[in-house]
Amino acid sequence: MRALSPRAARPSAATLRSLAAASVGGLLLYASFPPVGWWFLAPLGPALLILAVRGRRARSAFAAGGLFGIAFFAPLIVWLANLGLAPWLVLTAVQALVFALAAMPLPRLIALPGWPLYTAAWWVALEAVRGRAPLGGFPWGRLAFGQADAPYAGWAAVGGGPAVSFTVALLGSLLVYGLTEWRGGRRQVSAAVCLGAAVLITAPLALPAPSTSGPSAVVAVVQGNVERERTLEEQARVRGVAENHARETKALADAVRRGEVPRPDVVLWPENSLDGDPERYPEFGALVADSVRELGSPLLIGAMLEAPDDRAYNAGQLWLPGQGPASWYAKRQIVPFGEYIPARSLLGGLGALQLIPRDLLPGTSTAPLAAGKVRLGDVICYEIAYDDRVRDTVRAGANLLVVQTNNATYERGLQAGQSEQQLAMARIRAIEYGRAVALASTSGVSAIVGPDGQVMDRLGTWRAGHLLERVPLSSRLTLSEWFGVWPEVLLGTPLLVGLALSLRRSRRTATAPQGPASTLDHDQPFTKLLS
């Protein structure tokens, strides 16, 4: 076998530029999300990925897409390292692999006329896949979820998260396309692209603002806080969470009695605010009953309710004054390796997984929890990231969205924005459905968000406190709710058209007389680049 020369073994300058563009693109896209939150950088992520793969072979696009995925996801979900390096590295690798595989057809799509439409559809389709597989998917990092402050965030009310993601990706694609046309001397085409981008950005500003007339309610969110322990074992043994929330609820009740604040129509505690089933453990039941009696208001708690076969539900349970527990909602999208262990017999004894002694059972009901005029649409923790989970409860009649969450584990050491990222998702959901959203967290961030996506009030991490705001109770039907999953389907469909056209073009090229080498495939084989 002939040995490669040192010069041949080195990656080409074009390859290095491609990988550098992919890396910078992933980092800029990360910076558009909390905790950095520079939302205006988001279109640069898709733009630089396009530059990284344009004119490359599929194998080189695979490398660029994978590097983009690593540069994006590694810092975005670094908070997962609070559970250990392995979960963070494995999930980053899985998401990067999805990006790498998905990037392989991109060079062919970019070679087609009108390619910005196909690349924007590519992002929608990619996010649709990531949000569903493997193991139920991981929608974290959708382009839309960092755009609540963008002028085009109003597209969420028309087509949900897919419409906002499509807009961001299309803007990035048009940026590359417009600059290419400008450099090629086609100034009129470039000007038309700029005009189209301006319309795309500003059109949602003409949409009617969410109505604040009609019924409203005073909503209280209680954040009792937990001990910021140094190890997972110590945090798992915390038993004072319920007492902390009861104490802060009493402080709220005292303020009501003094006439400092109005009596809330409903009070919200976070996920896992109780460490067990209040109907099975009398001390928990008495504590909740005392809190309801103190305020004289309905109280939504977070509890682990007993389920058949020695399993449990991660549930929100609504207690009414004079009645006790009246209704409950069980989390439907349970977390793999967090609330259940796939292949438990094989993996259940590994590391921190030993702290999950039993699998939770997913719920099935989407019905809102009725507290007088308030119909609570409960979504628990990372269910807020799943379109269908939120849509189902809104369609079932919820006029107020509630996110019960427990982020203490993900913030206990390295605070890298997990709570802020979840709040950003809640803001997009508020715009999407024109409903206020109350986010109740054990240790922060807790917040109350108006139907326009703006934060009305919030509490930071690792502190006890409560929030009290009057919010509208909307039953208005947004276009996004009415369209359902169709925007995702329609905005992703151009990708299929593009793939079919690129395949047809490839077949024509293969049967055509051989001419000069294609500029699309100028790159060296991927194996030689790394050898």
N, C-alpha and C positions, 0 to 999 in steps of 0.2 A: 504494500500500500504506500502510495506516495505521500510523504509528510507535507503538511501545509506550511508555507513560509510564514514568518512572523507577521508580514504585512497582510497576507490572506486571512490569518487567524483573527485579526482585529476587526471589530465592527466598522462598517463604513460610516462616513460623516453623516450621510442621510439617515442611517439607522440611529445614530446617536441623537440627531435632531428629533427624530420621531419619538424616541423614548423620553427625551427631555420634555417635549411638548406634552406627552401623556402624563408625565409626573406632575408638571406644573398645573395642567388642567385639573387633575384630581385634587390637588391641594387647594386650588382656587375654588373649586366646587365645595369642598369641605368648609372653607372660610365663609361661604354664603349661609351656612347653618349656624345656629347657636352652638357653642357660646360666643363665637366671633360675631356672627350675625350680619355680615356685610352682604345683604341679599342681592345687591346689584352685581356681584361678581358671578352669580350663578350661570348666566349665558356663556361666560368665558370657558366653563368646563366643557360643555358640548363642542364649542368652537375649537378648542385646542385638541380635543380628541379627534375631531375631523381632520385637522391639520396633521395629526400624528399618523393617521392611517391612510390619508389620501395618496394614491399612487403606489401603495404598498401591496405586497402579496398577502394572501390570507394568513399565512403563518406569521408574518411580521405584524399584521393587525392583531393576531392573537396575543403576541407579546405586549404590544402597546395597550391593548384593552385590559390585560391583566395588570400591568403596571399602573394604569389609570385607576383600576379598582382598588389596588393596594393603597395608593396615595390618597384616595378618597375615604375608604372605609377604615383604615387603620387609625387615623386620628378621630374620625367621627364617632366610633364606638369604643374608644380606648377606655371609657368608663367600665366596660365589661371586664377589664383586667382586675377590678375589685373582687371578682370571683376567682381570679387566677389567670395566669398567662394563657393557659391552654384554651379556655373558651373564647378569649379575644382573638387569638391567632387563628383558631379553627374557623370561626365565623368570618373573619376577614378573608381567609383563604377561599372559603366557599363562595363568598360574594365576588371576589376578584376573579375566580374561575368562571362564574356566570358572565361577567363582563368580557372576559377573554374570549369565550366561545361566541358570545353575541357579536363581538367586534369583527369576526372573520369575514362576514359578507359586506361589511361597511364600504371597503374600497370599491366594490362593484356598484353599490348603490350611489356612491358619490360621483361615479363616472356617467350617470344617467342625466338626461335633461330634466330640469326641475327637481334636482336632488334634495334641496332643503326640505321639501315636503316629505320625502322618504326617510330622511334622517330624524326628523321630528317624530314621525310615526314609529320609528325604531325605538326611540326612548319610551314612548307610551307602551309599546309591546314588551320591552324589556322589563319595565316596572310591573306590568301585569303578571309576567312570569315570576319575577322575584317575590311578588306579594302573595304567591300561592304555593311555591315549591322551592326547596324541599321542606317536608314536615310542616306544611301549612304556610310556608313562606315567611319572609322578613321584609316588610314594606319600608322599614327605616331607611332614610336617605332618599326618598322620592323627591324629585326636583321641587314639587309643589310645597313640600313641608317646610321650606325655608323662606317662603315668599309672602308671608302675611302682610308685610309692610310695603310690598311692591304695588305700583299703581294698577297693575293688571291682575291683582289678586282677586278682583271681582269676577273673573272668569270662573272661579270656583262655584259661584251661585248659578252658573249656566251649565257647566259640564264637570263639576267636581274637581278633584285632584288631577285626573287625567288632562283636563283642559288647561290647567295651570302648567303642568309639566310639559305639555305640547307647546305652549307659548314660550316657555323658557328655552326649550330645545330649538324651536323654530327661530327664535331671536339669535341664538348662537350660530345656527346654520346660515341665516341671512347675513350675519356679520362677515363670515368667511366668503360667502357668495358675492356680497356687495364689494368687498375689497378686491376680490379676484377680477370682477368685471371692471372695476375702476382702473386697476393696473393694466388690464387688457385694452384700455382705451374706450370701453363701452360705458361712457359716463351717464347716458340716459338710462340704461338698465340699472346702473348703480343707484341713481337718484330715485328710480321707481321702487327699488328694494328698500331704501331708507324711508320712503313714504309709507310703504306697507308695514314696516316695523313700527313706525310712529302710530299708525292706526291700531296695530295689534296691542301696543302698550296702553294707549289712551282710551280705547273704545269702552272698556268696563267702567270708566269713570262716568259714563252716561247712564249706567244702570240705576234704577231707583234705589234709594237707600232703604235698609230694612225699617219697617214700621215700628215705631215705639208707642203708638197709640194702642188702646185696648187694655186688656187685663195685664196686671203686673203682680209681682210678689217680692217680698223681702226674703232674701236668701242669706243664710249664715253658713260659712265654711269654718270648721274647727280644725286646727293643726296642733295636735297635742305634743308633737315632737317625741323622739326616742333618744336613748343614749347612743352616742356616736362611738360604738365599740371598735376595737382594733382587729378583731378576728371574726370570721363567720360564725364560729362556734359560740362566741360570746353573744353575738347579735341574735342568734337563733334561740338563746335562752332568755331573752328579754321578756319579762312578764308584766312590766309596768305600763305598757302602751295604753291599755284601756283606762287605767287610773289617770294618766296624763290627759287624755281627751275628756274624761269626766271633770277633771279639775278646771280645764279651760272652758268647758261648757258652763260650769258653775259661775265662772268669772263673767261670762256673757249674760247669764241669767241675772246676776247681781246688777249689771249695767242696765238691763231692761227694767228691773224693779226701781232703780234710781231715776228712771226716766231719761237716761242719757242716750239710749238707742231704742228704736221701735222693736216690738216683739217680732221675731222672724216667723214667716209662714212655714218654713221648713229649715231644718238644721242638718248639715252633712258632715259625717265623719269619713275618714279615708278607708281604703282597702286595708285589711288586717288590723284595724283599730281594736279588734278583739282577737285574742289568741285562740278562741275556741267557740263552741256553739253555746249561746246564752240560754238555750232551753235545756241543755244538758248540764251546764255548770251554773249552779244557782248564784254563785258570787258574781258572775258576769251578768246574769239576768237582772239581779238586784241593782247593779251599778247602772245599767242602761235604763231601767225603770225609774231610778232616782233622777237621772239626767232629764228624761222626758217630763217628769213631774216638776222639776225645777223650772223648766222653761214653759211648760204647757204647750209645746209645739211638736209636730211630727219630727222624728229623728231617723235619718238613714245611717246605719252603721255598716262597717265592713267586718265580716265574720267568716270563720270556717265552719260551715254547717255540715252536720253528719249526713252521709249518703250511704246507700246500700253497699254491701260487700266490703265493709271496713274502709270505705273511701270517703271523700269529703268534697263539698262544693266551696269554691271561692266565691262568696256571695255578698251582695248588698241586701240588707234586711231593713225594711221600713217598720218603725214602731210608731203607733198613734197614741195620743193621750187617752187614758182610760181604757185602752184596748190591748196594749202590748203589741207583739209582732203581728202585723197584718198582711204583709206580702213580701216577696223577696225575688231577687234576680240573681242567677248563677252565671258566672263568667263562661262564655261559650268558646272563646279562642284561648285555650290554655297553652302555656309556654313549654315547649319541649326542653328537657334538661333543667327546668325550673319548677314546673308544676306536675310534670310527669316525665318518666324516663323511658324513651324508646329502648327496646331490648334490655329491660331492667335486669333480667337474669345474668346478662353479660356485662353490663356497664354500671349497674346500681351500686357496686362496692367501690367505685373509683373516686378518690379524692373527695371534693366537696359534695358530690352526688350522694354521699352517705347521709347528708343532712336532709334528704328528701325521702322519708321513710315509707311513704305511700303515694300513689298516683291520685291526682284529683280527677273528678268526674266533670265533664263539660255540661253546661246547662243547655236548655233547648228553648226556653221562653223568650220572646221579644217584647212582651207586654210592658208598658210603662207602669211605674208604681204610683198609685194615686194618693196624694196628700192634699185633700181639699181641691182647690182649683189648680194645684200644681200636679202635672203629670211628668214624673221623673223618667227620663230615658237614660238608664244607667249603662255605661260602658266602663269596664274595669281595666285599669292599667293600659297595657299596650294594645287593647282592642281599639283604641282611638285611631290606630294606624290603619285599620282594615275598613275599607269602604263599605262592604256589605254589613258589617256589624253595626256601624253607626246608622246606615240607611234603614236597616230593618226596624230599629227602635223608633226612629223618627216617623216612618210610615205607620207604625203601630199606634201613633197618637201622642208621642212625647211633645210637650211644649217647653221643656227645659232639659238640656243635656247635662249630665253629671259624669265626671271622670273620677272614679275612686282609684287611688294609686298609692303604692308603697315603694318609694325609691331609695330608702335608707341603705339597702345593700349596695346599690350602684353608686352611691355618693359617699360611702363611709370613709374611704381613704382618698383616692384620686377623684376630685370633683372636676369632671370634664364636660359638663353640659347635658347630661342625660335628662334631668328635670326640665331644663330650658327647652330642649328639643321636643319633649312631650307637650309643653305649653304651646310651642309653635304649631304643633299638629292641632291642638284644641282650637287655636285661633282660626286656622283654615276651615275646620269643621263648622265653626260659628258662621263664617261667611257662606259656606256651602249650603247651609240649611236655614240661615236667617234666624237662628236661635241663640240665646245666651248659653254659655257653657260655664259650669262651676267645676273647678278642678280642686279636689280635696286630697292632700298628700299628708302622710304621717310626719314627714320631716322636711317638707318643702320640695319643689315650689308649689304652693297653693295659690289659686287665683280665681277671679271672676271675670269672665270675658263677655263683652257685649255682642249683640248679633252682627255688628260690623267688624268683628274681629279685634277690636281694640280692648286692651286690658284695663278694666275698671279699677281693680285693686289687686294686690298680690302680697304674699309673704315669702321671704327668702328662706334659705335652707338652715336647718339645725337651730330652730327657734320655735317656741310655742306662741300661739296667738290665734286670733279669729278675724274673719272678714265678714262684713255685713253690707249688702247692697240691694237696692231695689232694681229688679230686672224685668223686662217685658216677657210675657208668656205668649209666644207666637205659635199659631197653628197654620200660618201661611205656607202655601206650597211653593217652593222654589223650583225653577226649571231643572236644577240638578237632581232634586228628589223625584221629579216627574219623569225625567229621562232615565234614571237608574243607571244601569251598566252600559247603556248604549253609547254615551260619549267615548268610553274607553274602547268599545268595539269599533266605532266609526273612525276614531282618530288613529287607531292602530292598523286599520285595514289597508291604507296606502303602502304599508310595508310589504304586504303580500303582493301588491301590484308591482312594486319595485323589484322584489325578488324574482317574480315571474319575468319581468322585462330583462333583468340582468342575466337570467338563465338563457333566455332566448338569444340575447346578444352573444353570450359565450358560445352557444351552439353555432351561430352564424360565423363567428370568428374561427371556430375549429374547422369548418367546412370551406372557408374562403381560401383563395390562393395565398401562399405565404408572402408577406412583404416585410418591411422594416420591423424591427422588434417593437412591441407595444410599450408605450411609456408607462402603462399601468403596472407592468411586471418588471420594472427595472431592477428591483431589489435582489439581493443574493438570497439563496435558500436559508431558512432560519437556522438549520443545523450548522451551516458554515459560519454564520454570524457569531454563534456562541462557542465555536470550537477553538 
